[in-house]
């Protein structure tokens, strides 16, 4: 898996990142399906260890990645696809103020079944300032 992620990064159609907290790797953030030209988009996925959850690591990491992708990364649109029952990930996109676009039915095969995913996205035109400032201004839950 690591080799595949690094190969995608070298080819420019993916980006593999880790999340660190107190000097320890606690999660991973990937940008997949990076396309340039008329599509100019990418899809973010992530996970974090339970022991590190609740420290705003994921919202900050996602915000910084979106800021990079929509500026220096040259993309126009970033998407995040989330299983409907994943409340923690839904809180991340809520803090970031991403627009919900709909539902992809039976989108990804996970745990032995095809799982639905809610789709959230943001384009460069929708950001006033930075995504990181949205996290900093989000109300505590």
N, CA and C atoms as an extended XYZ file, in Angstrom:
423
Properties=species:S:1:pos:R:3:atomname:S:1:resname:S:1:resid:I:1 pbc="F F F"
N         0.826       -1.187        0.000 N   UNK     1
C         0.000        0.000        0.000 CA  UNK     1
C         0.878        1.262        0.000 C   UNK     1
N         1.899        1.268        0.845 N   UNK     2
C         2.775        2.444        0.927 CA  UNK     2
C         3.464        2.679       -0.414 C   UNK     2
N         3.948        1.593       -1.041 N   UNK     3
C         4.598        1.737       -2.339 CA  UNK     3
C         3.624        2.318       -3.361 C   UNK     3
N         2.407        1.844       -3.369 N   UNK     4
C         1.398        2.358       -4.305 CA  UNK     4
C         1.139        3.841       -4.071 C   UNK     4
N         1.006        4.241       -2.808 N   UNK     5
C         0.770        5.652       -2.492 CA  UNK     5
C         1.938        6.524       -2.922 C   UNK     5
N         3.153        6.046       -2.679 N   UNK     6
C         4.339        6.814       -3.081 CA  UNK     6
C         4.456        6.892       -4.598 C   UNK     6
N         4.109        5.804       -5.294 N   UNK     7
C         4.121        5.821       -6.762 CA  UNK     7
C         3.124        6.842       -7.311 C   UNK     7
N         1.916        6.889       -6.711 N   UNK     8
C         0.911        7.868       -7.139 CA  UNK     8
C         1.425        9.291       -6.922 C   UNK     8
N         2.103        9.515       -5.802 N   UNK     9
C         2.651       10.841       -5.523 CA  UNK     9
C         3.702       11.211       -6.565 C   UNK     9
N         4.574       10.273       -6.904 N   UNK    10
C         5.602       10.533       -7.921 CA  UNK    10
C         4.984       10.838       -9.280 C   UNK    10
N         3.903       10.127       -9.631 N   UNK    11
C         3.225       10.348      -10.913 CA  UNK    11
C         2.387       11.628      -10.912 C   UNK    11
N         2.095       12.176       -9.735 N   UNK    12
C         1.307       13.406       -9.657 CA  UNK    12
C        -0.193       13.186       -9.647 C   UNK    12
N        -0.642       11.930       -9.567 N   UNK    13
C        -2.083       11.696       -9.525 CA  UNK    13
C        -2.571       11.306       -8.132 C   UNK    13
N        -1.695       11.464       -7.143 N   UNK    14
C        -2.041       11.218       -5.749 CA  UNK    14
C        -1.081       11.958       -4.851 C   UNK    14
N        -1.429       12.032       -3.591 N   UNK    15
C        -0.577       12.699       -2.609 CA  UNK    15
C        -0.752       11.954       -1.286 C   UNK    15
N         0.324       11.409       -0.759 N   UNK    16
C         0.289       10.645        0.488 CA  UNK    16
C         0.916       11.467        1.605 C   UNK    16
N         0.158       11.676        2.676 N   UNK    17
C         0.616       12.470        3.810 CA  UNK    17
C         0.349       11.715        5.115 C   UNK    17
N         1.074       12.052        6.154 N   UNK    18
C         0.781       11.501        7.476 CA  UNK    18
C         0.422       12.642        8.416 C   UNK    18
N        -0.347       12.302        9.437 N   UNK    19
C        -0.683       13.262       10.489 CA  UNK    19
C         0.126       12.884       11.724 C   UNK    19
N         0.755       13.887       12.301 N   UNK    20
C         1.622       13.672       13.454 CA  UNK    20
C         1.096       14.481       14.631 C   UNK    20
N         1.207       13.921       15.829 N   UNK    21
C         0.785       14.617       17.046 CA  UNK    21
C         1.762       14.248       18.155 C   UNK    21
N         2.349       15.254       18.796 N   UNK    22
C         3.336       15.038       19.862 CA  UNK    22
C         4.463       14.107       19.412 C   UNK    22
N         4.927       14.290       18.176 N   UNK    23
C         6.053       13.530       17.668 CA  UNK    23
C         5.734       12.114       17.229 C   UNK    23
N         4.455       11.754       17.165 N   UNK    24
C         4.060       10.397       16.801 CA  UNK    24
C         3.110       10.434       15.609 C   UNK    24
N         3.304        9.531       14.653 N   UNK    25
C         2.381        9.409       13.532 CA  UNK    25
C         1.076        8.826       14.071 C   UNK    25
N        -0.038        9.567       13.862 N   UNK    26
C        -1.335        9.143       14.410 CA  UNK    26
C        -2.400        8.971       13.336 C   UNK    26
N        -2.048        9.271       12.092 N   UNK    27
C        -3.043        9.129       11.037 CA  UNK    27
C        -2.443        9.335        9.665 C   UNK    27
N        -3.321        9.212        8.693 N   UNK    28
C        -2.906        9.327        7.301 CA  UNK    28
C        -3.946       10.139        6.547 C   UNK    28
N        -3.485       10.928        5.604 N   UNK    29
C        -4.360       11.694        4.724 CA  UNK    29
C        -3.846       11.474        3.308 C   UNK    29
N        -4.745       11.059        2.431 N   UNK    30
C        -4.374       10.829        1.039 CA  UNK    30
C        -5.243       11.679        0.135 C   UNK    30
N        -4.649       12.129       -0.947 N   UNK    31
C        -5.418       12.760       -2.009 CA  UNK    31
C        -5.301       11.816       -3.199 C   UNK    31
N        -6.443       11.323       -3.663 N   UNK    32
C        -6.468       10.370       -4.765 CA  UNK    32
C        -7.144       10.993       -5.973 C   UNK    32
N        -7.009       10.314       -7.090 N   UNK    33
C        -7.697       10.717       -8.325 CA  UNK    33
C        -7.425       12.173       -8.696 C   UNK    33
N        -6.197       12.615       -8.511 N   UNK    34
C        -5.854       13.979       -8.902 CA  UNK    34
C        -5.837       14.053      -10.422 C   UNK    34
N        -6.629       14.942      -10.953 N   UNK    35
C        -6.703       15.177      -12.391 CA  UNK    35
C        -6.501       16.663      -12.644 C   UNK    35
N        -5.816       16.978      -13.708 N   UNK    36
C        -5.589       18.376      -14.084 CA  UNK    36
C        -6.376       18.679      -15.351 C   UNK    36
N        -6.152       19.803      -15.939 N   UNK    37
C        -6.861       20.167      -17.161 CA  UNK    37
C        -8.274       20.597      -16.865 C   UNK    37
N        -9.218       20.180      -17.689 N   UNK    38
C       -10.595       20.655      -17.557 CA  UNK    38
C       -11.290       20.135      -16.307 C   UNK    38
N       -10.818       19.034      -15.713 N   UNK    39
C       -11.421       18.523      -14.474 CA  UNK    39
C       -10.792       19.204      -13.263 C   UNK    39
N        -9.499       19.170      -13.151 N   UNK    40
C        -8.734       19.855      -12.120 CA  UNK    40
C        -9.297       19.625      -10.716 C   UNK    40
N        -9.278       18.356      -10.289 N   UNK    41
C        -9.835       18.026       -8.970 CA  UNK    41
C        -9.081       16.869       -8.330 C   UNK    41
N        -9.385       16.634       -7.060 N   UNK    42
C        -8.832       15.510       -6.316 CA  UNK    42
C        -9.780       15.149       -5.190 C   UNK    42
N        -9.609       13.932       -4.668 N   UNK    43
C       -10.476       13.424       -3.602 CA  UNK    43
C        -9.642       13.105       -2.371 C   UNK    43
N       -10.051       13.654       -1.228 N   UNK    44
C        -9.339       13.449        0.030 CA  UNK    44
C        -9.963       12.305        0.811 C   UNK    44
N        -9.091       11.472        1.386 N   UNK    45
C        -9.495       10.440        2.337 CA  UNK    45
C        -8.538       10.472        3.513 C   UNK    45
N        -9.004       10.014        4.682 N   UNK    46
C        -8.156       10.097        5.867 CA  UNK    46
C        -8.616        9.117        6.933 C   UNK    46
N        -7.719        8.856        7.878 N   UNK    47
C        -8.043        8.120        9.101 CA  UNK    47
C        -7.143        8.647       10.204 C   UNK    47
N        -7.585        8.453       11.447 N   UNK    48
C        -6.786        8.854       12.604 CA  UNK    48
C        -6.956        7.813       13.703 C   UNK    48
N        -5.916        7.589       14.474 N   UNK    49
C        -5.981        6.654       15.599 CA  UNK    49
C        -6.953        7.195       16.657 C   UNK    49
N        -7.711        6.302       17.260 N   UNK    50
C        -8.702        6.711       18.270 CA  UNK    50
C        -8.079        7.519       19.396 C   UNK    50
N        -6.872        7.153       19.806 N   UNK    51
C        -6.227        7.844       20.931 CA  UNK    51
C        -5.912        9.307       20.614 C   UNK    51
N        -5.839        9.658       19.330 N   UNK    52
C        -5.512       11.037       18.949 CA  UNK    52
C        -6.735       11.835       18.508 C   UNK    52
N        -7.871       11.170       18.377 N   UNK    53
C        -9.087       11.856       17.923 CA  UNK    53
C        -9.510       12.906       18.945 C   UNK    53
N       -10.197       13.928       18.458 N   UNK    54
C       -10.705       14.975       19.343 CA  UNK    54
C        -9.741       16.112       19.606 C   UNK    54
N        -8.611       16.124       18.916 N   UNK    55
C        -7.616       17.191       19.095 CA  UNK    55
C        -7.564       18.138       17.901 C   UNK    55
N        -8.563       18.106       17.049 N   UNK    56
C        -8.640       18.938       15.833 CA  UNK    56
C        -7.548       18.627       14.820 C   UNK    56
N        -6.903       17.477       14.947 N   UNK    57
C        -5.833       17.109       14.029 CA  UNK    57
C        -6.373       16.925       12.619 C   UNK    57
N        -7.490       16.205       12.487 N   UNK    58
C        -8.033       15.937       11.154 CA  UNK    58
C        -8.557       17.209       10.502 C   UNK    58
N        -9.404       18.006       11.178 N   UNK    59
C        -9.872       19.223       10.507 CA  UNK    59
C        -8.734       20.158       10.084 C   UNK    59
N        -7.729       20.291       10.924 N   UNK    60
C        -6.596       21.156       10.581 CA  UNK    60
C        -5.822       20.568        9.400 C   UNK    60
N        -5.578       19.258        9.418 N   UNK    61
C        -4.842       18.611        8.327 CA  UNK    61
C        -5.598       18.713        7.010 C   UNK    61
N        -6.906       18.458        7.052 N   UNK    62
C        -7.715       18.542        5.842 CA  UNK    62
C        -7.747       19.984        5.333 C   UNK    62
N        -7.923       20.942        6.231 N   UNK    63
C        -7.962       22.352        5.831 CA  UNK    63
C        -6.649       22.768        5.168 C   UNK    63
N        -5.530       22.405        5.768 N   UNK    64
C        -4.233       22.762        5.195 CA  UNK    64
C        -4.025       22.103        3.833 C   UNK    64
N        -4.485       20.870        3.697 N   UNK    65
C        -4.343       20.162        2.418 CA  UNK    65
C        -5.199       20.812        1.339 C   UNK    65
N        -6.438       21.161        1.689 N   UNK    66
C        -7.308       21.838        0.720 CA  UNK    66
C        -6.695       23.177        0.317 C   UNK    66
N        -6.202       23.938        1.293 N   UNK    67
C        -5.556       25.222        0.972 CA  UNK    67
C        -4.416       25.012       -0.017 C   UNK    67
N        -3.590       23.995        0.218 N   UNK    68
C        -2.485       23.709       -0.690 CA  UNK    68
C        -2.988       23.311       -2.078 C   UNK    68
N        -3.948       22.380       -2.118 N   UNK    69
C        -4.425       21.862       -3.402 CA  UNK    69
C        -5.058       22.947       -4.268 C   UNK    69
N        -5.795       23.878       -3.639 N   UNK    70
C        -6.492       24.911       -4.405 CA  UNK    70
C        -5.617       26.127       -4.700 C   UNK    70
N        -4.411       26.150       -4.145 N   UNK    71
C        -3.495       27.252       -4.469 CA  UNK    71
C        -2.277       26.678       -5.193 C   UNK    71
N        -1.254       26.319       -4.455 N   UNK    72
C        -0.021       25.813       -5.057 CA  UNK    72
C        -0.222       24.524       -5.851 C   UNK    72
N        -1.173       23.701       -5.454 N   UNK    73
C        -1.418       22.433       -6.132 CA  UNK    73
C        -2.116       22.573       -7.464 C   UNK    73
N        -2.672       23.753       -7.733 N   UNK    74
C        -3.267       24.030       -9.032 CA  UNK    74
C        -4.619       23.385       -9.304 C   UNK    74
N        -5.294       22.883       -8.266 N   UNK    75
C        -6.610       22.284       -8.489 CA  UNK    75
C        -7.714       23.327       -8.344 C   UNK    75
N        -8.861       23.013       -8.898 N   UNK    76
C       -10.039       23.875       -8.820 CA  UNK    76
C       -11.056       23.351       -7.808 C   UNK    76
N       -11.092       22.017       -7.607 N   UNK    77
C       -12.127       21.390       -6.790 CA  UNK    77
C       -11.533       20.266       -5.959 C   UNK    77
N       -12.006       20.147       -4.714 N   UNK    78
C       -11.611       19.051       -3.835 CA  UNK    78
C       -12.878       18.407       -3.290 C   UNK    78
N       -12.881       17.078       -3.272 N   UNK    79
C       -14.041       16.300       -2.832 CA  UNK    79
C       -13.651       15.409       -1.656 C   UNK    79
N       -14.610       15.188       -0.758 N   UNK    80
C       -14.447       14.218        0.325 CA  UNK    80
C       -15.701       13.360        0.339 C   UNK    80
N       -15.518       12.031        0.317 N   UNK    81
C       -16.634       11.088        0.307 CA  UNK    81
C       -16.665       10.371        1.653 C   UNK    81
N       -17.840       10.376        2.315 N   UNK    82
C       -17.937        9.878        3.687 CA  UNK    82
C       -19.115        8.927        3.829 C   UNK    82
N       -18.886        7.817        4.502 N   UNK    83
C       -19.990        6.899        4.801 CA  UNK    83
C       -20.998        7.609        5.710 C   UNK    83
N       -22.281        7.455        5.453 N   UNK    84
C       -23.310        8.185        6.208 CA  UNK    84
C       -23.267        7.974        7.722 C   UNK    84
N       -22.789        6.826        8.170 N   UNK    85
C       -22.746        6.544        9.609 CA  UNK    85
C       -21.469        7.040       10.287 C   UNK    85
N       -20.545        7.613        9.526 N   UNK    86
C       -19.267        8.068       10.080 CA  UNK    86
C       -19.420        9.486       10.644 C   UNK    86
N       -19.939        9.561       11.849 N   UNK    87
C       -20.247       10.856       12.468 CA  UNK    87
C       -19.017       11.729       12.669 C   UNK    87
N       -17.891       11.127       13.011 N   UNK    88
C       -16.672       11.924       13.233 CA  UNK    88
C       -16.225       12.616       11.950 C   UNK    88
N       -16.244       11.899       10.831 N   UNK    89
C       -15.853       12.518        9.556 CA  UNK    89
C       -16.877       13.541        9.095 C   UNK    89
N       -18.135       13.303        9.393 N   UNK    90
C       -19.164       14.291        9.043 CA  UNK    90
C       -18.954       15.589        9.824 C   UNK    90
N       -18.465       15.487       11.066 N   UNK    91
C       -18.163       16.701       11.842 CA  UNK    91
C       -17.005       17.483       11.205 C   UNK    91
N       -16.053       16.774       10.598 N   UNK    92
C       -14.920       17.442        9.943 CA  UNK    92
C       -15.427       18.328        8.812 C   UNK    92
N       -16.249       17.772        7.905 N   UNK    93
C       -16.719       18.580        6.774 CA  UNK    93
C       -17.667       19.680        7.232 C   UNK    93
N       -18.370       19.445        8.348 N   UNK    94
C       -19.232       20.494        8.903 CA  UNK    94
C       -18.388       21.661        9.410 C   UNK    94
N       -17.303       21.356       10.142 N   UNK    95
C       -16.398       22.411       10.636 CA  UNK    95
C       -15.800       23.209        9.483 C   UNK    95
N       -15.526       22.522        8.370 N   UNK    96
C       -14.912       23.174        7.220 CA  UNK    96
C       -15.933       23.893        6.344 C   UNK    96
N       -17.202       23.612        6.557 N   UNK    97
C       -18.246       24.263        5.762 CA  UNK    97
C       -18.279       23.790        4.319 C   UNK    97
N       -17.943       22.522        4.090 N   UNK    98
C       -17.994       22.008        2.721 CA  UNK    98
C       -19.441       21.790        2.286 C   UNK    98
N       -19.676       21.988        1.027 N   UNK    99
C       -21.004       21.848        0.422 CA  UNK    99
C       -21.301       20.373        0.190 C   UNK    99
N       -22.511       19.936        0.579 N   UNK   100
C       -22.907       18.556        0.299 CA  UNK   100
C       -23.506       18.490       -1.093 C   UNK   100
N       -23.071       17.489       -1.852 N   UNK   101
C       -23.525       17.351       -3.238 CA  UNK   101
C       -24.488       16.199       -3.459 C   UNK   101
N       -24.536       15.247       -2.551 N   UNK   102
C       -25.450       14.132       -2.750 CA  UNK   102
C       -24.903       12.841       -2.197 C   UNK   102
N       -25.432       11.744       -2.727 N   UNK   103
C       -25.098       10.410       -2.243 CA  UNK   103
C       -24.661        9.529       -3.412 C   UNK   103
N       -23.515        8.876       -3.244 N   UNK   104
C       -23.085        7.858       -4.199 CA  UNK   104
C       -23.499        6.516       -3.604 C   UNK   104
N       -24.460        5.876       -4.218 N   UNK   105
C       -24.961        4.607       -3.701 CA  UNK   105
C       -24.023        3.468       -4.067 C   UNK   105
N       -23.785        2.596       -3.073 N   UNK   106
C       -22.930        1.424       -3.265 CA  UNK   106
C       -21.620        1.813       -3.970 C   UNK   106
N       -20.943        2.810       -3.420 N   UNK   107
C       -19.792        3.439       -4.071 CA  UNK   107
C       -18.482        2.669       -3.882 C   UNK   107
N       -18.167        2.258       -2.638 N   UNK   108
C       -16.882        1.610       -2.363 CA  UNK   108
C       -17.131        0.299       -1.620 C   UNK   108
N       -16.397       -0.737       -2.007 N   UNK   109
C       -16.524       -2.043       -1.364 CA  UNK   109
C       -15.686       -2.043       -0.088 C   UNK   109
N       -16.359       -2.060        1.066 N   UNK   110
C       -15.700       -2.003        2.370 CA  UNK   110
C       -16.342       -3.046        3.272 C   UNK   110
N       -15.531       -3.773        4.026 N   UNK   111
C       -16.037       -4.772        4.977 CA  UNK   111
C       -17.031       -5.735        4.342 C   UNK   111
N       -16.746       -6.172        3.130 N   UNK   112
C       -17.552       -7.198        2.494 CA  UNK   112
C       -18.824       -6.739        1.810 C   UNK   112
N       -19.042       -5.437        1.709 N   UNK   113
C       -20.260       -4.953        1.047 CA  UNK   113
C       -19.987       -3.617        0.362 C   UNK   113
N       -20.827       -3.301       -0.622 N   UNK   114
C       -20.745       -2.007       -1.298 CA  UNK   114
C       -21.418       -0.976       -0.410 C   UNK   114
N       -20.685        0.083       -0.055 N   UNK   115
C       -21.155        1.081        0.923 CA  UNK   115
C       -21.468        2.415        0.249 C   UNK   115
N       -22.576        3.013        0.691 N   UNK   116
C       -22.949        4.356        0.242 CA  UNK   116
C       -21.986        5.381        0.830 C   UNK   116
N       -21.839        6.502        0.129 N   UNK   117
C       -21.019        7.620        0.619 CA  UNK   117
C       -21.715        8.941        0.312 C   UNK   117
N       -21.743        9.815        1.312 N   UNK   118
C       -22.192       11.188        1.091 CA  UNK   118
C       -21.021       11.961        0.495 C   UNK   118
N       -21.326       12.848       -0.445 N   UNK   119
C       -20.299       13.579       -1.174 CA  UNK   119
C       -20.287       15.039       -0.735 C   UNK   119
N       -19.113       15.527       -0.399 N   UNK   120
C       -18.906       16.928       -0.006 CA  UNK   120
C       -17.794       17.493       -0.887 C   UNK   120
N       -17.888       18.776       -1.201 N   UNK   121
C       -16.875       19.369       -2.076 CA  UNK   121
C       -16.728       20.851       -1.808 C   UNK   121
N       -15.632       21.387       -2.321 N   UNK   122
C       -15.384       22.824       -2.283 CA  UNK   122
C       -14.585       23.169       -3.541 C   UNK   122
N       -14.859       24.344       -4.086 N   UNK   123
C       -14.090       24.841       -5.224 CA  UNK   123
C       -13.356       26.104       -4.793 C   UNK   123
N       -12.391       26.488       -5.597 N   UNK   124
C       -11.582       27.663       -5.254 CA  UNK   124
C       -12.438       28.924       -5.119 C   UNK   124
N       -13.527       29.020       -5.885 N   UNK   125
C       -14.383       30.212       -5.806 CA  UNK   125
C       -15.143       30.313       -4.493 C   UNK   125
N       -15.308       29.203       -3.802 N   UNK   126
C       -16.109       29.178       -2.579 CA  UNK   126
C       -15.331       29.587       -1.331 C   UNK   126
N       -14.034       29.722       -1.451 N   UNK   127
C       -13.218       30.009       -0.276 CA  UNK   127
C       -12.895       31.494       -0.211 C   UNK   127
N       -13.252       32.090        0.897 N   UNK   128
C       -12.913       33.480        1.172 CA  UNK   128
C       -11.885       33.453        2.298 C   UNK   128
N       -10.637       33.668        1.982 N   UNK   129
C        -9.575       33.513        2.968 CA  UNK   129
C        -8.945       32.147        2.810 C   UNK   129
N        -9.034       31.333        3.859 N   UNK   130
C        -8.451       29.992        3.799 CA  UNK   130
C        -9.351       29.000        4.515 C   UNK   130
N        -9.168       27.730        4.189 N   UNK   131
C        -9.896       26.680        4.900 CA  UNK   131
C        -9.417       26.621        6.349 C   UNK   131
N        -8.135       26.872        6.567 N   UNK   132
C        -7.612       26.841        7.926 CA  UNK   132
C        -8.315       27.872        8.809 C   UNK   132
N        -8.621       29.036        8.261 N   UNK   133
C        -9.337       30.042        9.058 CA  UNK   133
C       -10.743       29.563        9.403 C   UNK   133
N       -11.354       28.741        8.548 N   UNK   134
C       -12.677       28.182        8.853 CA  UNK   134
C       -12.611       27.277       10.074 C   UNK   134
N       -11.542       26.471       10.164 N   UNK   135
C       -11.385       25.575       11.319 CA  UNK   135
C       -11.202       26.394       12.577 C   UNK   135
N       -10.367       27.407       12.492 N   UNK   136
C       -10.099       28.239       13.664 CA  UNK   136
C       -11.339       28.976       14.137 C   UNK   136
N       -12.243       29.292       13.203 N   UNK   137
C       -13.465       30.021       13.551 CA  UNK   137
C       -14.655       29.116       13.843 C   UNK   137
N       -14.480       27.798       13.689 N   UNK   138
C       -15.583       26.857       13.942 CA  UNK   138
C       -15.920       26.833       15.428 C   UNK   138
N       -17.203       26.740       15.706 N   UNK   139
C       -17.662       26.693       17.092 CA  UNK   139
C       -17.372       25.307       17.666 C   UNK   139
N       -16.889       25.247       18.916 N   UNK   140
C       -16.632       23.937       19.545 CA  UNK   140
C       -17.941       23.155       19.645 C   UNK   140
N       -17.834       21.833       19.485 N   UNK   141
C       -19.019       20.965       19.551 CA  UNK   141
C       -19.266       20.520       20.981 C   UNK   141
